[in-house]
Each structure stands twice: as C-alpha cells, then as structure tokens.
Amino acid sequence: MKKHILIIEDEAQIARVLKMELEYEGYQVTVQHDGITGLDAALHTEIDLILLDMMLPGISGMEVLRRFRKENSVIPVILLTARNTTLDKVAGLDHGANDYVTKPFEIEELLARIRACIRNHPIGGNPNEDASLLTVQDLLINMDTREVKRSGKLIALTPKEYDFLVYLVMNKNKIATRENIIINVWGYEYEGETNVIDVFIRHLRKKIDEGFSEPLITTIRGIGFTIKEKKDEDHYKN
C-alpha cells in the first residue's frame, strides 16, 4: 500500500512541485493550502507523514503543529521553513516536529528525510507485542503507543526526544557516538549545530533521570553517551 503524505503549503508552485515529485516516488499525496483546512485534513485523514509549511494563512504552521500534537503524537511531521534561526528550529522541535527542512531545499534531501521519518515511525501493521516493548532497568518504552514510563510513571517526551531515547535504549550497553546519534536520530543530511545533542541530552536527563534513585544516561567524555543495565554499570565512568 502506498504511503500517504499530506502537504500543507500555501505557495501553489512549491506544493505542485512537491506533489509531482512525491507521486513520482510512489507516494499518495494530498495537498492543502491553508492552516485551517490543513489541520482538518491532518486530523481526519489516514496519513503516514505531514509536510508542514510554517507560514500559512488562517492559522500558522506552528499552531497547526501544536493542535495536531494534542490529538496525535505518532504521525511524523517535517517542517518546511524559510526561517533559518536556531530558535525557530528548536521551537518547532519542542512543539512536536520530527524534523525540518529550510527553504530553498534540494528535493533529494527532503526525500531522504521523508524516508527516514517513515522508516523510524511505521504506522499500522501488527507488530509482535514483545518486539514493541523496549526496557532497561525500570524504564519501559512501548513502541506501539510511544508511551515512556519509568518506575511506572508516565513521562512526556517530544518526538525528537523520544527518537533519541529509543536510539540509546536500542543500543543499551554500547556507546552511542555523537556521529552515530546525528546520523540515526537527525539523519544523514543534517547540517545543523552539533551542540543540539547536548541540548536534547539535557532535556532527557531532566525528564528521565531527575527525581529517580539513579541516573540512566551516562556521558562517555569526548565520545558520546550510553544507557546500561545495572550489571554493566562498572564498565563505564561518568
């Protein structure tokens, strides 16, 4: 079955080119040109990914994202933005975007980001129940519902924080280097600031470690980070 992509973009020429390129790549595509109809389509259409322009008539792309994430935390959203400041990008990620592309962009880069998002956030299917659960110590991640709990306490994460945590847990007892984190969490084409990793690690530690008996995330100085089982904790040092 074709993956269904919703484009919310008010510039008709950009939307037309995107639709043509995506359909050529084998995707089913729906296009909306303003925030109000775009949000309605996002909430009431079966889709696999949203391409969301930040500057929209009606309601802004950021507001579309905020309202959509209140109803759906699973479907990936890639922002299309002409704003190239770190503050705008971080705001988008904090509001629940999975990725962003700055205009003007190369279509090959956008296609790569779409493939990565769909690969990392499969919708539907009948996965094996055990395979959908990730655990380390008292942390549990349900890959189907994207719920994260520690010691039974539900922890709210942004989509990118969730992706980062899942990558660390899937590689538990191994050192996740900064380079591998960027490639696997942000994508091969990422060219933003490398200190974004430190920002997200700080956010994760506040949510995952603070208030609990012992930290899960360990920094391997000069290399990267790890999450480990108790039996292996003596192998690493902060």
C-alpha positions as CSV (number, residue, x, y, z in Angstrom):
1,M,0.0,0.0,0.0
2,K,1.3,3.5,-0.9
3,K,2.4,5.7,1.9
4,H,0.1,8.8,2.2
5,I,1.7,12.2,2.6
6,L,-0.2,15.3,3.5
7,I,1.3,18.6,2.2
8,I,0.2,21.8,3.9
9,E,1.8,24.6,1.9
10,D,0.3,27.9,0.7
11,E,2.7,28.5,-2.1
12,A,0.9,26.8,-5.1
13,Q,4.1,26.3,-7.2
14,I,6.0,24.7,-4.3
15,A,3.1,22.5,-3.4
16,R,2.6,21.5,-7.1
17,V,6.3,20.5,-7.5
18,L,6.3,18.6,-4.2
19,K,3.2,16.7,-5.2
20,M,4.6,15.8,-8.6
21,E,8.0,14.6,-7.1
22,L,6.4,12.6,-4.3
23,E,3.9,10.9,-6.6
24,Y,6.8,10.1,-9.0
25,E,8.5,8.4,-6.0
26,G,5.3,6.3,-5.4
27,Y,3.6,8.2,-2.6
28,Q,-0.1,9.1,-2.4
29,V,-0.3,12.8,-1.9
30,T,-2.9,15.2,-0.6
31,V,-2.4,19.0,-0.7
32,Q,-4.0,21.7,1.5
33,H,-3.1,25.4,1.1
34,D,-4.0,26.9,4.5
35,G,-3.7,26.1,8.2
36,I,-7.4,25.6,8.9
37,T,-8.1,23.1,6.1
38,G,-4.7,21.5,6.6
39,L,-5.3,20.8,10.3
40,D,-8.7,19.4,9.5
41,A,-7.2,17.1,6.9
42,A,-4.4,16.1,9.3
43,L,-6.9,15.1,12.0
44,H,-9.5,13.3,9.8
45,T,-7.4,11.7,7.0
46,E,-5.4,8.4,7.2
47,I,-1.9,9.7,6.5
48,D,1.7,8.5,7.2
49,L,3.5,11.8,7.2
50,I,2.9,15.6,7.1
51,L,5.0,18.2,5.3
52,L,4.0,21.4,7.1
53,D,4.9,24.9,6.0
54,M,5.5,27.3,8.9
55,M,4.0,30.4,7.2
56,L,0.4,29.7,6.5
57,P,-2.8,31.7,6.1
58,G,-5.6,31.1,8.5
59,I,-3.6,29.7,11.4
60,S,0.2,29.4,11.4
61,G,2.1,26.2,10.9
62,M,3.3,26.2,14.5
63,E,-0.3,26.4,15.7
64,V,-1.3,23.6,13.3
65,L,1.5,21.5,14.8
66,R,0.6,22.4,18.4
67,R,-3.1,21.4,17.9
68,F,-2.3,18.3,15.9
69,R,0.1,17.0,18.5
70,K,-2.6,17.4,21.2
71,E,-4.6,14.7,19.2
72,N,-1.8,12.7,17.6
73,S,1.7,12.1,18.9
74,V,2.6,9.3,16.4
75,I,2.4,10.6,12.8
76,P,5.7,12.2,11.9
77,V,5.8,15.9,10.9
78,I,8.5,17.6,8.8
79,L,8.5,21.4,8.9
80,L,9.2,23.4,5.8
81,T,10.5,26.8,6.9
82,A,12.2,29.8,5.4
83,R,13.4,30.8,8.8
84,N,17.0,29.7,9.4
85,T,17.5,30.5,13.1
86,T,18.2,28.0,15.8
87,L,15.4,29.4,17.9
88,D,12.8,28.8,15.3
89,K,14.0,25.3,14.7
90,V,14.2,24.4,18.4
91,A,10.7,25.8,18.8
92,G,9.4,23.6,16.1
93,L,11.0,20.5,17.6
94,D,9.8,21.4,21.0
95,H,6.2,21.6,19.7
96,G,6.4,18.1,18.3
97,A,8.0,18.3,14.9
98,N,10.2,15.3,13.9
99,D,12.4,17.2,11.5
100,Y,12.7,20.4,9.5
101,V,14.0,21.5,6.1
102,T,14.9,25.1,5.4
103,K,13.8,26.7,2.1
104,P,15.1,26.6,-0.5
105,F,15.9,22.9,-0.2
106,E,17.0,20.1,-2.6
107,I,14.3,17.6,-3.3
108,E,16.8,14.7,-2.7
109,E,17.4,16.0,0.8
110,L,13.7,16.2,1.5
111,L,13.0,12.7,0.1
112,A,15.8,11.3,2.3
113,R,14.3,12.9,5.4
114,I,10.8,11.6,4.5
115,R,12.2,8.1,4.1
116,A,13.9,8.3,7.4
117,C,10.8,9.6,9.2
118,I,8.6,6.9,7.8
119,R,11.1,4.2,8.5
120,N,11.5,5.3,12.1
121,H,7.8,5.8,12.7
122,P,5.9,3.0,11.0
123,I,2.1,3.4,11.2
124,G,-0.3,0.4,11.4
125,G,0.6,-3.2,10.9
126,N,0.5,-6.0,13.5
127,P,3.9,-6.0,15.2
128,N,4.7,-8.7,17.7
129,E,3.8,-7.4,21.1
130,D,7.1,-8.3,22.8
131,A,9.1,-6.7,20.0
132,S,7.2,-3.5,20.6
133,L,8.5,-3.1,24.1
134,L,11.9,-1.7,25.0
135,T,13.2,-2.0,28.6
136,V,16.3,-1.1,30.5
137,Q,16.3,-1.2,34.3
138,D,13.0,0.4,35.4
139,L,12.4,2.3,32.1
140,L,9.8,0.9,29.7
141,I,9.1,2.2,26.1
142,N,6.0,1.0,24.2
143,M,6.9,1.3,20.6
144,D,3.2,0.9,19.5
145,T,1.8,3.7,21.7
146,R,5.1,5.7,22.1
147,E,4.5,5.7,25.8
148,V,7.5,6.1,28.1
149,K,7.4,5.1,31.7
150,R,10.0,4.9,34.5
151,S,9.1,3.1,37.7
152,G,5.5,3.2,36.4
153,K,5.5,7.0,36.0
154,L,4.4,8.2,32.6
155,I,7.0,10.6,31.0
156,A,6.0,13.1,28.3
157,L,8.6,13.5,25.6
158,T,8.7,15.4,22.3
159,P,9.0,13.3,19.2
160,K,12.7,14.0,18.8
161,E,13.4,13.3,22.5
162,Y,11.6,10.1,22.0
163,D,13.6,9.2,19.0
164,F,16.8,10.0,20.8
165,L,15.9,7.9,23.8
166,V,14.8,4.9,21.7
167,Y,18.1,5.0,19.9
168,L,20.0,5.0,23.2
169,V,17.9,2.1,24.6
170,M,18.1,0.1,21.4
171,N,21.9,0.4,21.8
172,K,22.0,-0.1,25.5
173,N,25.3,-1.3,27.0
174,K,27.0,0.2,23.9
175,I,28.5,3.7,23.5
176,A,26.4,5.8,21.1
177,T,28.9,8.2,19.5
178,R,27.9,11.7,18.6
179,E,28.3,11.0,14.9
180,N,26.1,7.9,15.0
181,I,23.5,9.8,17.1
182,I,23.3,12.6,14.5
183,I,23.0,10.1,11.6
184,N,20.4,7.8,13.2
185,V,18.3,10.4,15.0
186,W,18.6,13.5,12.9
187,G,19.5,11.9,9.5
188,Y,22.4,11.7,7.1
189,E,21.7,15.1,5.6
190,Y,21.7,17.0,8.9
191,E,23.9,20.1,8.7
192,G,22.8,22.0,11.8
193,E,24.7,22.7,15.0
194,T,26.3,19.7,16.7
195,N,25.5,21.1,20.1
196,V,21.9,20.1,19.5
197,I,22.9,16.7,21.0
198,D,23.8,18.4,24.3
199,V,20.6,20.3,24.4
200,F,18.5,17.2,24.0
201,I,20.6,15.2,26.4
202,R,20.0,17.9,29.0
203,H,16.2,17.7,28.3
204,L,16.2,13.9,28.5
205,R,18.1,13.9,31.8
206,K,15.6,16.3,33.3
207,K,12.7,14.0,32.3
208,I,14.3,10.5,32.6
209,D,16.8,10.9,35.5
210,E,15.8,13.7,37.8
211,G,13.7,12.6,40.7
212,F,14.6,8.9,40.4
213,S,17.0,6.9,42.5
214,E,19.8,6.7,40.0
215,P,20.6,8.2,36.5
216,L,20.3,6.0,33.4
217,I,22.1,8.2,30.9
218,T,25.9,8.2,31.2
219,T,28.3,10.6,29.4
220,I,31.4,9.0,27.9
221,R,33.6,12.0,27.8
222,G,34.8,13.0,24.3
223,I,32.9,10.1,22.7
224,G,29.2,10.0,23.3
225,F,26.6,8.6,25.7
226,T,25.3,5.2,26.9
227,I,22.4,3.7,28.8
228,K,23.3,0.5,30.5
229,E,21.9,-2.3,32.6
230,K,23.0,-2.4,36.2
231,K,25.2,-5.4,35.8
232,D,27.3,-3.5,33.2
233,E,27.5,-0.1,35.0
234,D,31.0,-0.7,36.3
235,H,32.3,-0.9,32.7
236,Y,31.8,2.9,32.2
237,K,32.6,6.0,34.1
238,N,31.0,9.4,34.1
